[in-house]
Amino acid sequence: MEAVIEFIKILLPASVVLYAVYLMVRAFIQREIELKKLEVRSRSIETILPARLQAYERITLFLERISPQNLLIRLNNPAYTVHDFQKILLDEIRNEYNHNVSQQVFMSEEVWALVKNAKEDLIIVINDAASQLNHDAPCFDLSKKIFESMMERKIDTIGHSLSELKKEIQQIF
């Protein structure tokens, strides 16, 4: 019986010391894991942030380039008919969009939906304006009709998209 008591006297303190060492090692390992996670996160931010800012910059440029005041002036050629100009405008919008479509991975779904809706809305305005004119009329008539349609609208979808894009950028910083 005395041997069992002596064994417990040795085993109990050893068990307590072993358990304390286990807790200390576990806490140390968890702290190291958290530090590694923070390090990986900071490295990814250093890598992703410039790409994300570039994506916002490209979408801003896209919205500016497809805005009617820029698009119509840039592509205007008096030799075009309404039908030719409509096709050129739509091709330009689609090409710009296709060139920047991959940027959506860097922004929220809400902002991307606004950008996409702004593009679709402009296409609808162009098609509606062209359908109201003679296909052989000069392109100036189409430009005028598009500007009139945009002025009648209550919401400037391109301007609204640009505003929301800027808000999202400001949230990052």
Buried (B, 14 or more C-beta within 10 A) or exposed (E): EEEEEEEEEEEEEEEEEEEEEEEEEEEEEEEEEEEEEEEEEEEEEEEEEEEBBEBBEBBBEBBEBBBBEEBBEEBBEEEBBBBBBBBBBBEBBEEBBEEBEEBBEBBEEEBBEBBBBBBEBBBEBBEEBBEEBEEEBBBBBBBBBBBEBBEEEEEBBBEBBBEBBEEBBEEEE
